[in-house]
Amino acid sequence: MQAEEILAEHAVMVEQELRRLFEERGHPRRLYEMMMYHLGWLDQNLKPCQQYPGKRVRPTLCLLTYRAISGVYTKALPAAAAIELIHNFSLIHDDIEDKDEKRRGRPTVWKLFGEAHAINAGDGMHVLANLAALRLREYNVTDERVVDVLQVLNSTVMELCEGQYLDMSFEERLDIGIDSYLDMVSRKTAALMEASTHVGALLATRDQGLIDNFRKFGRRIGIAFQIVDDMIGIWGEKTGKPKASDIRKKKKILPVIYAFENASSGDRVKLEEIYAKDKLSENDVKDVLEILEKTRAKDFSMNKAGEYFESALDALKSTEIRNDTIKMIETVSEFLIRRKY
């Protein structure tokens, strides 16, 4: 089975669990309509539609981890839904903070409904994530384990906030090194990937060594995923965002940081002058792309993503589980670093 087929199959399971959550709520209607619009269930006129909902990578990893250990999916479904809601609430807030007007090719929630309503919709989705996790009790998960899951999820949200703060604070600085970058993405992106595999393992076993290896896998594949995302943010064409959008926003992403550290003295001065501007012109973007080319920043970033990918697979092998579900996890992992969107 191909990675995209695996993701699509598990997205259906997650979708069903998410819709059950929303069926229990409906007033005030517009609040939930904003959330459903973001999830791709409603169009701009708030009519039912089937928009591309995203890859659903995180809940898929949660489900696959649980199944790799237990052989079934059942008890992981509420947790997988919670993880997807956390991811999406963070996206709603990120779009406001980054002033992104488009996501997946259509207006973001704040652009369509206003910042204040979008903040409220994001906050509401965060609470729904915790309520989704509490549904684990309906699957005969002990209260002790439910509390453990909530501890992981809420600690992860705190890490997401820390990572987002660091990411935004880096935009106005020129002294960001690769170690600082890796610390930031470890929080902003990899923490939720780790939570996905951590929670899946936590629900399936009491073997702490096994849980730790799945956690390591999640964190490392999350860092690889973000590095590839950085490359797509510069060179990708299928993201629903303008090409080189992360350069226009002066994001301190890995290829740019590497170029700052490895450019010639003249090119470094040029980069500093460009990144000191309030707004970049098309010529500025072109100059940055040329310097990235000269320093081979794309090759370096791809190699770094490959290192974390291999390290993630090492952690997966350390689980000593050998079955078809582990093979599915490996297939999805390879897709995450080979993807173009």
C-alpha positions in Angstrom: 0.0 0.0 0.0 1.3 3.5 -0.9 1.7 6.2 1.8 -1.1 8.4 0.4 -3.4 5.4 0.5 -2.5 4.7 4.1 -3.1 8.3 5.1 -6.4 8.4 3.2 -7.6 5.2 4.9 -6.8 6.5 8.3 -8.1 10.0 7.6 -11.6 8.4 7.1 -11.4 6.9 10.6 -10.3 10.2 12.2 -13.0 12.1 10.2 -15.8 9.8 11.6 -14.5 10.4 15.2 -14.3 14.1 14.7 -17.8 14.3 13.2 -19.2 12.5 16.2 -17.8 15.2 18.5 -19.4 17.9 16.5 -22.8 16.1 16.3 -23.0 16.7 20.1 -22.7 20.5 19.7 -24.4 23.1 17.5 -25.1 26.3 19.4 -24.1 29.0 18.8 -24.1 27.6 15.3 -21.6 30.0 13.7 -18.9 29.2 16.2 -18.9 25.5 15.1 -19.4 26.4 11.5 -16.1 28.3 11.6 -14.4 25.2 13.0 -16.0 23.0 10.4 -15.0 25.5 7.6 -11.4 25.2 8.8 -11.6 21.4 8.8 -12.8 21.4 5.2 -16.4 20.4 5.8 -18.0 23.7 4.7 -17.3 26.1 1.9 -17.1 29.9 2.1 -20.9 30.2 2.1 -20.9 27.6 5.0 -22.5 25.0 2.8 -21.4 21.3 3.0 -18.5 20.5 0.8 -15.5 18.1 0.6 -12.3 20.2 0.7 -8.9 18.6 1.1 -8.5 18.4 4.9 -4.8 18.0 5.0 -2.7 14.8 5.3 -3.8 13.8 8.8 -0.3 12.6 9.5 -0.4 13.0 13.2 -3.6 11.1 14.0 -2.5 8.4 11.5 0.8 7.9 13.4 -1.2 7.7 16.6 -3.5 5.0 15.2 -0.7 3.1 13.6 1.5 3.1 16.7 -1.4 1.7 18.8 -2.2 -0.9 16.2 1.5 -1.9 15.8 1.5 -2.9 19.5 -2.1 -4.1 20.0 -3.3 -5.3 16.6 -6.4 -3.1 16.7 -7.4 0.6 16.4 -10.4 1.0 18.7 -9.0 2.7 21.9 -6.8 5.1 20.0 -9.6 6.8 18.0 -10.6 9.4 20.5 -6.9 10.3 21.1 -6.2 10.5 17.4 -9.1 12.9 17.1 -7.8 15.0 20.0 -4.4 15.2 18.3 -5.9 16.4 15.0 -7.9 19.1 16.8 -4.8 20.3 18.6 -3.0 20.5 15.3 -5.9 22.5 13.7 -6.4 24.9 16.6 -2.7 25.8 16.4 -3.1 26.3 12.6 -6.0 28.7 13.1 -3.9 30.7 15.6 -0.7 30.5 13.5 -2.6 32.0 10.5 -3.6 35.0 12.6 -0.1 35.5 14.0 1.5 35.1 10.6 -1.2 37.1 8.8 -1.6 34.3 6.3 -4.6 34.9 4.2 -4.7 31.5 2.5 -4.6 27.9 3.7 -5.0 25.0 1.3 -5.9 27.4 -1.5 -8.8 29.2 0.3 -9.3 32.1 2.8 -8.1 31.4 6.3 -10.6 31.5 9.2 -9.5 35.0 10.4 -9.6 36.4 6.9 -13.1 35.2 6.3 -14.6 35.8 9.8 -12.3 38.3 11.5 -9.4 37.9 14.0 -11.6 38.0 17.1 -13.9 35.2 16.0 -11.0 33.1 14.7 -9.2 33.3 18.1 -12.4 32.1 19.7 -12.8 29.3 17.2 -9.2 28.2 17.8 -9.7 28.3 21.6 -12.9 26.3 21.2 -11.1 23.7 19.1 -8.4 23.4 21.8 -11.1 22.6 24.4 -12.7 20.1 22.1 -9.4 18.3 21.9 -9.5 17.7 25.6 -13.1 16.6 25.5 -12.2 14.2 22.7 -9.5 12.7 24.8 -12.0 12.3 27.7 -14.1 10.0 25.4 -11.4 7.4 26.1 -13.4 6.5 29.2 -16.2 5.3 26.9 -13.6 2.7 25.5 -12.9 1.4 29.0 -9.6 3.2 29.3 -8.8 3.6 33.0 -9.1 7.1 34.6 -5.4 6.9 35.4 -4.5 6.3 31.8 -6.8 9.1 30.6 -5.0 11.5 33.0 -1.7 10.3 31.5 -2.9 11.1 28.0 -4.2 14.5 29.0 -0.9 15.2 30.7 0.9 14.4 27.4 -1.5 16.5 25.3 -1.5 19.6 27.5 2.3 19.5 28.0 2.6 19.3 24.2 0.4 22.3 23.7 2.7 24.2 26.0 5.6 23.2 23.9 3.8 24.3 20.7 3.3 27.7 22.3 7.0 27.9 23.2 8.0 26.9 19.7 5.6 29.4 18.1 7.0 32.2 20.3 10.6 31.3 19.3 9.7 31.1 15.6 8.1 34.6 15.7 10.9 36.1 17.8 13.5 34.8 15.3 12.0 36.8 12.4 13.6 40.1 13.6 17.0 38.5 14.5 20.0 37.7 12.4 21.9 35.7 15.0 20.0 32.5 14.8 22.1 29.3 14.6 21.2 25.8 13.5 21.1 24.6 17.2 18.6 27.3 18.0 16.5 26.5 15.0 16.4 22.7 15.9 15.3 23.6 19.4 12.5 25.7 18.0 11.2 23.1 15.5 11.5 20.4 18.1 8.9 22.3 20.1 6.8 23.8 17.4 6.4 20.8 15.1 8.1 17.7 16.5 6.5 17.9 19.9 3.0 17.0 18.4 4.5 14.3 16.3 6.0 12.8 19.4 2.8 13.2 21.3 1.1 11.2 18.5 3.3 8.2 18.8 3.6 8.6 22.6 -0.1 8.5 23.2 -0.6 5.6 20.8 2.0 3.6 22.7 0.8 4.8 26.1 -2.7 3.4 25.4 -1.4 0.1 24.1 1.3 -1.0 26.6 2.8 -0.5 30.0 6.3 -1.3 28.7 8.1 2.0 29.3 11.1 1.0 27.0 8.7 0.4 24.1 6.9 3.7 24.8 10.2 5.6 24.9 11.3 4.2 21.6 8.0 5.3 19.9 8.4 8.7 21.5 12.0 9.0 20.1 10.7 8.0 16.7 7.9 10.6 16.7 10.2 13.4 17.8 12.9 12.6 15.2 10.5 12.1 12.3 8.8 15.4 13.3 12.1 17.3 13.0 12.7 15.7 9.6 9.1 16.6 8.6 9.7 20.3 9.5 13.0 20.6 7.6 11.2 19.3 4.5 8.4 21.7 5.2 11.0 24.5 5.2 12.2 23.5 1.8 8.6 23.3 0.4 8.1 26.8 1.9 10.8 28.1 -0.4 10.8 25.8 -3.5 7.4 24.0 -3.3 4.6 24.7 -5.7 1.7 22.7 -4.4 1.2 24.2 -1.0 -1.6 26.6 -1.8 0.8 29.4 -0.8 3.0 31.6 -3.0 6.4 30.1 -3.9 9.1 31.4 -1.5 6.4 32.6 0.9 8.7 31.8 3.9 11.4 34.1 2.5 8.9 36.9 2.0 7.9 36.6 5.7 11.6 36.5 6.7 11.2 33.2 8.4 14.5 31.9 9.9 14.2 28.4 8.4 17.0 26.0 8.0 18.1 26.8 4.4 18.2 30.5 5.2 20.1 30.0 8.5 22.6 27.8 6.6 23.1 30.4 3.9 23.8 33.1 6.6 26.4 30.9 8.1 28.1 29.8 4.8 27.7 32.6 2.3 30.6 34.7 1.2 31.2 37.9 3.1 29.7 39.9 0.3 26.6 37.7 0.1 26.2 37.7 3.9 26.2 41.5 3.9 23.5 41.4 1.1 21.4 38.9 3.2 21.7 41.2 6.2 20.6 44.2 4.2 17.6 42.3 2.8 16.5 40.8 6.1 16.7 44.2 7.8 13.9 45.5 5.5 10.3 45.7 6.7 9.1 44.3 3.4 10.9 42.3 0.7 10.6 43.1 -3.0 10.6 40.5 -5.7 14.2 41.3 -6.5 15.1 40.8 -2.8 13.5 37.3 -2.9 15.3 36.6 -6.2 18.7 37.6 -4.5 18.0 35.4 -1.5 17.2 32.4 -3.8 20.4 32.9 -5.7 22.5 32.9 -2.5 20.7 29.8 -1.3 21.7 28.2 -4.6 25.3 29.3 -4.3 25.6 27.9 -0.7 23.8 24.6 -1.7 21.4 25.3 1.2 18.8 22.9 -0.3 21.3 20.0 -0.4 22.4 20.6 3.2 18.7 20.8 4.4 17.8 17.6 2.5 20.8 15.8 4.0 19.9 17.0 7.5 16.3 15.8 7.1 17.7 12.5 5.9 19.8 12.2 9.1 16.8 12.7 11.3 14.8 10.3 9.2 17.4 7.5 9.6 17.6 8.2 13.3 13.8 7.9 13.5 13.9 4.6 11.8 16.6 3.4 14.2 14.3 4.2 17.1 11.5 2.3 15.4 13.7 -0.7 14.9 14.6 -0.6 18.6 11.0 -1.4 19.4 11.8 -4.9 18.0 8.2 -5.1 16.6 8.1 -6.6 13.2 4.7 -6.6 11.5 2.7 -5.1 8.6 1.7 -2.0 10.7 5.4 -1.1 11.3 6.0 -1.4 7.6 3.1 1.1 7.1 4.7 3.5 9.6 8.0 3.2 7.6 6.2 3.9 4.4 4.5 7.0 5.7 7.8 8.2 7.2 9.5 7.9 3.9 6.7 9.8 2.2 7.1 12.6 4.8 10.7 13.4 3.6 10.1 12.7 -0.1 6.9 14.7 -0.5 6.5 17.8 -2.6 3.6 19.3 -0.7 
